């Protein structure tokens, strides 16, 4: 990248120089000039190459990071982030099912399984009596070998008696449907920013940000009865969620 920023053109487009520079960097990343985990130019080098001030270069690099195209590694500078996965939560209840349709190289590793009595909170989510048995399983989802999310999921044991004997390294939504005939018709989702626990952070790459996205979900069958619930912890720089909104 050795072409100076056309300041007249940027001003004519009513675009601040730092945003114009951000867009150029993003375009370079998208066309493959920078590969994932390549170092981005420092503020000084970027300023010298493009003929802009260091403050403008700093602002541009910050905006590239905010847009999800870069991550910071302490004082070492900024590096190109992995391409984000786009999960359309409005069209599917299962990221694994979407990955299968889109031929994403997804693998699911089962970390633990157990059958336990539901506590008051879990019983409330699943509309069952406190103490009723539930299957609980924890899994890590990896794309191209890199951990994207950690999932903690619970299913009503009475409806899926031998669930833990099945292959859980697949979409549980599709498993509920294919083996038990229970189709997820809708889900209630809550998405929030959280701090990733030290235990879960060990499952992600070392450069994963300390904060992630938590997707809390309850899945309902065609009769409106909840049968599965859980939460997923996503490495925030690895994915983005989309949803088609319509007027009220």
Secondary structure as a PSIPRED ss2 file (coil, helix, strand):
# PSIPRED VFORMAT (PSIPRED V4.0)

   1 X C   1.000  0.000  0.000
   2 X C   1.000  0.000  0.000
   3 X C   1.000  0.000  0.000
   4 X C   1.000  0.000  0.000
   5 X C   1.000  0.000  0.000
   6 X C   1.000  0.000  0.000
   7 X H   0.000  1.000  0.000
   8 X H   0.000  1.000  0.000
   9 X H   0.000  1.000  0.000
  10 X H   0.000  1.000  0.000
  11 X H   0.000  1.000  0.000
  12 X H   0.000  1.000  0.000
  13 X C   1.000  0.000  0.000
  14 X C   1.000  0.000  0.000
  15 X C   1.000  0.000  0.000
  16 X C   1.000  0.000  0.000
  17 X H   0.000  1.000  0.000
  18 X H   0.000  1.000  0.000
  19 X H   0.000  1.000  0.000
  20 X H   0.000  1.000  0.000
  21 X H   0.000  1.000  0.000
  22 X H   0.000  1.000  0.000
  23 X H   0.000  1.000  0.000
  24 X H   0.000  1.000  0.000
  25 X H   0.000  1.000  0.000
  26 X H   0.000  1.000  0.000
  27 X H   0.000  1.000  0.000
  28 X H   0.000  1.000  0.000
  29 X H   0.000  1.000  0.000
  30 X H   0.000  1.000  0.000
  31 X C   1.000  0.000  0.000
  32 X C   1.000  0.000  0.000
  33 X C   1.000  0.000  0.000
  34 X C   1.000  0.000  0.000
  35 X C   1.000  0.000  0.000
  36 X C   1.000  0.000  0.000
  37 X C   1.000  0.000  0.000
  38 X C   1.000  0.000  0.000
  39 X E   0.000  0.000  1.000
  40 X C   1.000  0.000  0.000
  41 X C   1.000  0.000  0.000
  42 X C   1.000  0.000  0.000
  43 X H   0.000  1.000  0.000
  44 X H   0.000  1.000  0.000
  45 X H   0.000  1.000  0.000
  46 X H   0.000  1.000  0.000
  47 X H   0.000  1.000  0.000
  48 X H   0.000  1.000  0.000
  49 X H   0.000  1.000  0.000
  50 X H   0.000  1.000  0.000
  51 X C   1.000  0.000  0.000
  52 X C   1.000  0.000  0.000
  53 X C   1.000  0.000  0.000
  54 X H   0.000  1.000  0.000
  55 X H   0.000  1.000  0.000
  56 X H   0.000  1.000  0.000
  57 X H   0.000  1.000  0.000
  58 X H   0.000  1.000  0.000
  59 X H   0.000  1.000  0.000
  60 X H   0.000  1.000  0.000
  61 X H   0.000  1.000  0.000
  62 X H   0.000  1.000  0.000
  63 X H   0.000  1.000  0.000
  64 X H   0.000  1.000  0.000
  65 X H   0.000  1.000  0.000
  66 X H   0.000  1.000  0.000
  67 X C   1.000  0.000  0.000
  68 X C   1.000  0.000  0.000
  69 X C   1.000  0.000  0.000
  70 X E   0.000  0.000  1.000
  71 X E   0.000  0.000  1.000
  72 X E   0.000  0.000  1.000
  73 X C   1.000  0.000  0.000
  74 X H   0.000  1.000  0.000
  75 X H   0.000  1.000  0.000
  76 X H   0.000  1.000  0.000
  77 X C   1.000  0.000  0.000
  78 X E   0.000  0.000  1.000
  79 X E   0.000  0.000  1.000
  80 X E   0.000  0.000  1.000
  81 X C   1.000  0.000  0.000
  82 X C   1.000  0.000  0.000
  83 X C   1.000  0.000  0.000
  84 X C   1.000  0.000  0.000
  85 X E   0.000  0.000  1.000
  86 X E   0.000  0.000  1.000
  87 X E   0.000  0.000  1.000
  88 X E   0.000  0.000  1.000
  89 X C   1.000  0.000  0.000
  90 X C   1.000  0.000  0.000
  91 X C   1.000  0.000  0.000
  92 X C   1.000  0.000  0.000
  93 X C   1.000  0.000  0.000
  94 X C   1.000  0.000  0.000
  95 X H   0.000  1.000  0.000
  96 X H   0.000  1.000  0.000
  97 X H   0.000  1.000  0.000
  98 X H   0.000  1.000  0.000
  99 X H   0.000  1.000  0.000
 100 X H   0.000  1.000  0.000
 101 X H   0.000  1.000  0.000
 102 X C   1.000  0.000  0.000
 103 X C   1.000  0.000  0.000
 104 X C   1.000  0.000  0.000
 105 X C   1.000  0.000  0.000
 106 X E   0.000  0.000  1.000
 107 X E   0.000  0.000  1.000
 108 X E   0.000  0.000  1.000
 109 X E   0.000  0.000  1.000
 110 X E   0.000  0.000  1.000
 111 X E   0.000  0.000  1.000
 112 X E   0.000  0.000  1.000
 113 X E   0.000  0.000  1.000
 114 X E   0.000  0.000  1.000
 115 X E   0.000  0.000  1.000
 116 X E   0.000  0.000  1.000
 117 X E   0.000  0.000  1.000
 118 X C   1.000  0.000  0.000
 119 X C   1.000  0.000  0.000
 120 X H   0.000  1.000  0.000
 121 X H   0.000  1.000  0.000
 122 X H   0.000  1.000  0.000
 123 X H   0.000  1.000  0.000
 124 X H   0.000  1.000  0.000
 125 X H   0.000  1.000  0.000
 126 X H   0.000  1.000  0.000
 127 X C   1.000  0.000  0.000
 128 X C   1.000  0.000  0.000
 129 X C   1.000  0.000  0.000
 130 X C   1.000  0.000  0.000
 131 X C   1.000  0.000  0.000
 132 X C   1.000  0.000  0.000
 133 X E   0.000  0.000  1.000
 134 X E   0.000  0.000  1.000
 135 X E   0.000  0.000  1.000
 136 X E   0.000  0.000  1.000
 137 X E   0.000  0.000  1.000
 138 X E   0.000  0.000  1.000
 139 X E   0.000  0.000  1.000
 140 X E   0.000  0.000  1.000
 141 X E   0.000  0.000  1.000
 142 X E   0.000  0.000  1.000
 143 X E   0.000  0.000  1.000
 144 X C   1.000  0.000  0.000
 145 X C   1.000  0.000  0.000
 146 X E   0.000  0.000  1.000
 147 X E   0.000  0.000  1.000
 148 X E   0.000  0.000  1.000
 149 X E   0.000  0.000  1.000
 150 X E   0.000  0.000  1.000
 151 X E   0.000  0.000  1.000
 152 X E   0.000  0.000  1.000
 153 X E   0.000  0.000  1.000
 154 X E   0.000  0.000  1.000
 155 X E   0.000  0.000  1.000
 156 X E   0.000  0.000  1.000
 157 X C   1.000  0.000  0.000
 158 X C   1.000  0.000  0.000
 159 X C   1.000  0.000  0.000
 160 X C   1.000  0.000  0.000
 161 X C   1.000  0.000  0.000
 162 X C   1.000  0.000  0.000
 163 X H   0.000  1.000  0.000
 164 X H   0.000  1.000  0.000
 165 X H   0.000  1.000  0.000
 166 X C   1.000  0.000  0.000
 167 X C   1.000  0.000  0.000
 168 X C   1.000  0.000  0.000
 169 X C   1.000  0.000  0.000
 170 X C   1.000  0.000  0.000
 171 X C   1.000  0.000  0.000
 172 X H   0.000  1.000  0.000
 173 X H   0.000  1.000  0.000
 174 X H   0.000  1.000  0.000
 175 X H   0.000  1.000  0.000
 176 X H   0.000  1.000  0.000
 177 X H   0.000  1.000  0.000
 178 X H   0.000  1.000  0.000
 179 X H   0.000  1.000  0.000
 180 X H   0.000  1.000  0.000
 181 X C   1.000  0.000  0.000
 182 X C   1.000  0.000  0.000
 183 X C   1.000  0.000  0.000
 184 X C   1.000  0.000  0.000
 185 X C   1.000  0.000  0.000
 186 X E   0.000  0.000  1.000
 187 X E   0.000  0.000  1.000
 188 X E   0.000  0.000  1.000
 189 X E   0.000  0.000  1.000
 190 X E   0.000  0.000  1.000
 191 X E   0.000  0.000  1.000
 192 X E   0.000  0.000  1.000
 193 X E   0.000  0.000  1.000
 194 X E   0.000  0.000  1.000
 195 X E   0.000  0.000  1.000
 196 X C   1.000  0.000  0.000
 197 X C   1.000  0.000  0.000
 198 X H   0.000  1.000  0.000
 199 X H   0.000  1.000  0.000
 200 X H   0.000  1.000  0.000
 201 X H   0.000  1.000  0.000
 202 X C   1.000  0.000  0.000
 203 X C   1.000  0.000  0.000
 204 X C   1.000  0.000  0.000
 205 X C   1.000  0.000  0.000
 206 X C   1.000  0.000  0.000
 207 X C   1.000  0.000  0.000
 208 X C   1.000  0.000  0.000
 209 X C   1.000  0.000  0.000
 210 X C   1.000  0.000  0.000
 211 X E   0.000  0.000  1.000
 212 X E   0.000  0.000  1.000
 213 X E   0.000  0.000  1.000
 214 X E   0.000  0.000  1.000
 215 X E   0.000  0.000  1.000
 216 X E   0.000  0.000  1.000
 217 X E   0.000  0.000  1.000
 218 X E   0.000  0.000  1.000
 219 X E   0.000  0.000  1.000
 220 X E   0.000  0.000  1.000
 221 X C   1.000  0.000  0.000
 222 X C   1.000  0.000  0.000
 223 X C   1.000  0.000  0.000
 224 X C   1.000  0.000  0.000
 225 X C   1.000  0.000  0.000
 226 X E   0.000  0.000  1.000
 227 X E   0.000  0.000  1.000
 228 X E   0.000  0.000  1.000
 229 X E   0.000  0.000  1.000
 230 X E   0.000  0.000  1.000
 231 X E   0.000  0.000  1.000
 232 X E   0.000  0.000  1.000
 233 X E   0.000  0.000  1.000
 234 X E   0.000  0.000  1.000
 235 X E   0.000  0.000  1.000
 236 X H   0.000  1.000  0.000
 237 X H   0.000  1.000  0.000
 238 X H   0.000  1.000  0.000
 239 X E   0.000  0.000  1.000
 240 X E   0.000  0.000  1.000
 241 X E   0.000  0.000  1.000
 242 X E   0.000  0.000  1.000
 243 X C   1.000  0.000  0.000
 244 X C   1.000  0.000  0.000
 245 X C   1.000  0.000  0.000
 246 X C   1.000  0.000  0.000
 247 X C   1.000  0.000  0.000
 248 X C   1.000  0.000  0.000
